[in-house]
């Protein structure tokens, strides 16, 4: 008989509940939410939501951020986001688990947040262009930025430019590919991917949609994707 890790079983049980899965998918947009907001997402009472959240905190899937009278919940780490995205890929599912989110599938496939970085059609196309230009160099377990690539990405603005002034962290945490669960091809992840999304939002090239993972491409963003990456959207 194969020995089964107790940790694997416990994490699987935490993720496998429908209400908790809905909360976790909501938190994959990289933002923090109150228990009341997550209760509405999961369709449960605030009391039931608090029980679910406490279990996920104890299981190291979530952390709590106190702010004034409120307590906000977010994913505990990028590794938790990676795990959830991996489960979606293995299950061959879309990034949504609710009927309301399913209606937004075309928009979610175009551009969405994958924890703190960008996923979807546009994100995969950007990664393709960066790889083709030699700005990103595939390595074992991570992607390496070439000198030309770092110069190019600094031109996208803050906070990406600041991050690239002093690269830090493990190579796989700093810059890597993340297999897109709808496109089945990699988009850019790690600290570089996160800072790129923040720069895109700061430039008003993409806008976050309140309460959803969807990212909306703006007219200036459409022009920037063509000018910088040769993408017609």
C-alpha positions as a printed Julia matrix, in Angstrom:
233×3 Matrix{Float64}:
   0.0    0.0     0.0
   1.35   3.42   -0.94
   1.72   5.77    2.01
  -0.42   8.88    1.58
   0.86  12.16    2.94
  -1.45  13.56    5.58
  -0.63  17.06    4.37
  -1.72  16.21    0.83
  -5.01  14.81    2.11
  -5.68  17.81    4.35
  -4.92  20.37    1.64
  -7.06  18.43   -0.83
  -9.95  18.42    1.63
  -9.63  22.18    2.15
  -9.68  22.95   -1.56
 -12.32  20.34   -2.39
 -15.25  22.02   -0.64
 -17.43  24.01   -3.06
 -17.76  27.1    -0.87
 -14.05  27.2    -0.06
 -13.16  26.64   -3.71
 -15.3   29.63   -4.7
 -13.53  31.81   -2.12
 -10.09  30.64   -3.25
 -10.86  31.34   -6.89
 -12.05  34.83   -5.97
  -8.79  35.44   -4.11
  -6.78  34.45   -7.17
  -7.11  38.02   -8.43
  -4.37  38.85   -5.91
  -6.53  41.18   -3.84
  -7.71  40.86   -0.23
 -11.36  40.54    0.77
 -13.4   40.67    3.96
 -15.28  37.65    5.27
 -18.58  39.3     4.28
 -17.41  39.77    0.68
 -16.22  36.17    0.46
 -19.47  34.92    2.0
 -21.38  36.57   -0.86
 -19.05  35.0    -3.42
 -19.54  31.53   -1.94
 -23.28  31.94   -1.34
 -23.05  31.1     2.36
 -23.89  32.9     5.59
 -21.23  35.07    7.27
 -21.01  32.56   10.13
 -20.38  29.66    7.73
 -17.86  31.75    5.8
 -15.95  32.5     9.0
 -15.69  28.77    9.73
 -14.37  28.07    6.23
 -11.89  30.94    6.42
 -10.59  29.84    9.8
  -9.92  26.35    8.45
  -8.04  27.73    5.44
  -5.96  30.02    7.65
  -5.07  27.1     9.9
  -4.16  25.13    6.77
  -1.78  27.91    5.6
  -3.79  28.63    2.47
  -4.83  32.12    3.6
  -3.5   34.92    5.78
  -5.4   37.7     7.53
  -4.49  41.37    7.24
  -6.04  43.53   10.01
  -6.78  47.1     8.95
  -8.7   49.3    11.35
 -11.96  47.59   12.23
 -11.75  45.25    9.26
  -9.95  41.95    8.64
  -8.97  41.17    5.09
  -8.12  37.74    3.73
  -5.73  36.89    0.88
  -3.83  33.88   -0.42
  -0.9   33.04    1.83
   1.67  32.91   -0.97
   2.31  32.71   -4.68
   2.77  28.95   -4.2
  -0.88  28.67   -3.17
  -1.87  30.55   -6.34
   0.31  28.22   -8.41
  -1.34  25.2    -6.79
  -4.83  26.46   -7.6
  -3.9   27.27  -11.19
  -2.38  23.8   -11.49
  -5.56  22.15  -10.22
  -7.54  24.05  -12.83
  -5.23  22.84  -15.57
  -5.37  19.22  -14.44
  -9.15  19.36  -14.14
  -9.32  20.91  -17.65
 -11.71  23.51  -16.37
 -12.19  27.2   -17.03
 -11.08  29.68  -14.33
 -14.66  30.09  -13.1
 -16.84  27.95  -10.87
 -20.05  29.98  -10.83
 -22.75  30.6   -13.39
 -22.16  34.36  -13.22
 -18.44  33.94  -13.92
 -19.17  31.51  -16.74
 -21.1   34.21  -18.57
 -17.9   36.27  -18.55
 -15.74  33.47  -19.97
 -14.78  35.25  -23.24
 -13.58  38.29  -21.28
 -11.78  36.1   -18.73
 -10.01  34.24  -21.5
  -8.83  37.51  -23.07
  -7.22  38.9   -19.92
  -7.48  38.04  -16.24
  -5.34  38.0   -13.13
  -3.63  34.71  -12.22
  -2.97  35.49   -8.57
  -0.79  38.63   -8.94
   0.25  38.37  -12.58
  -1.66  38.49  -15.87
  -3.07  35.49  -17.7
  -5.13  34.9   -20.82
  -4.74  35.48  -24.54
  -2.92  38.82  -24.25
  -0.53  37.59  -21.54
   0.45  34.52  -23.55
   0.98  36.63  -26.69
   3.21  39.07  -24.75
   5.3   36.19  -23.4
   5.61  34.78  -26.93
   6.92  38.11  -28.24
   9.41  38.49  -25.38
  10.73  34.97  -25.93
  10.92  35.41  -29.71
  12.86  38.67  -29.32
  15.35  37.04  -26.95
  14.27  39.3   -24.1
  13.37  36.18  -22.1
  15.63  33.12  -22.17
  14.17  29.76  -21.04
  16.25  28.07  -18.36
  15.71  24.98  -16.22
  12.88  25.91  -13.85
  12.83  29.61  -14.67
  13.14  32.31  -17.34
  16.17  34.58  -17.48
  15.99  38.21  -18.56
  18.59  39.22  -21.13
  20.25  42.63  -20.78
  18.22  43.86  -23.75
  15.08  42.42  -22.21
  15.66  44.22  -18.92
  16.17  47.51  -20.81
  12.98  46.93  -22.78
  10.87  46.09  -19.73
  12.14  49.12  -17.8
  10.5   51.21  -20.5
   7.1   49.9   -19.42
   7.23  52.1   -16.33
   6.85  51.65  -12.59
   6.94  49.5   -10.53
   8.58  47.21  -13.1
  11.46  49.62  -13.76
  12.3   49.81  -10.06
  12.22  46.03   -9.64
  14.69  45.58  -12.5
  17.16  48.02  -10.98
  18.02  45.5    -8.26
  16.91  41.96   -9.15
  16.43  39.87   -6.0
  15.1   36.5    -4.96
  15.38  32.97   -6.26
  15.43  32.75  -10.08
  12.12  30.84  -10.2
  10.47  33.39   -7.92
  11.91  36.32   -9.84
  10.93  35.32  -13.39
   9.36  32.18  -14.81
   6.71  30.85  -17.12
   3.3   29.78  -15.8
   1.2   27.45  -17.97
  -2.03  29.26  -18.8
  -5.06  27.17  -17.85
  -7.14  28.28  -20.86
  -4.46  28.76  -23.53
  -2.28  25.78  -22.46
   0.83  27.85  -23.15
   2.97  29.85  -20.73
   2.51  33.44  -19.65
   4.97  35.49  -17.58
   4.92  34.96  -13.81
   7.13  35.61  -10.79
   8.04  39.05   -9.47
   8.59  40.31  -13.02
   5.14  39.17  -14.1
   3.53  40.73  -11.05
   5.31  44.05  -11.57
   4.39  44.01  -15.26
   0.69  43.72  -14.44
   1.0   46.52  -11.86
   2.71  48.69  -14.49
   0.01  47.94  -17.05
  -2.67  48.95  -14.55
  -0.76  52.07  -13.5
  -0.41  53.05  -17.18
  -4.18  52.53  -17.59
  -3.54  49.95  -20.3
  -5.61  47.4   -18.37
  -8.26  48.01  -15.73
  -9.26  45.66  -12.95
 -12.93  44.73  -12.7
 -14.28  45.04   -9.17
 -14.95  41.67   -7.6
 -13.72  39.66  -10.59
 -10.46  38.36  -12.06
 -11.22  39.94  -15.41
  -8.89  42.65  -16.75
 -10.22  45.08  -19.35
  -8.0   46.35  -22.13
  -8.32  50.13  -22.61
  -7.89  52.07  -25.9
  -4.45  53.34  -24.76
  -3.6   49.74  -23.86
  -4.65  48.53  -27.28
  -2.31  51.08  -28.87
   0.53  50.15  -26.47
   0.25  46.43  -27.21
   0.55  47.17  -30.92
   3.4   49.66  -30.53
   5.47  47.61  -28.07
   4.64  44.01  -28.88
   3.12  44.14  -32.39
  -0.17  42.72  -31.13
  -3.47  43.5   -32.84
  -6.28  43.16  -30.31
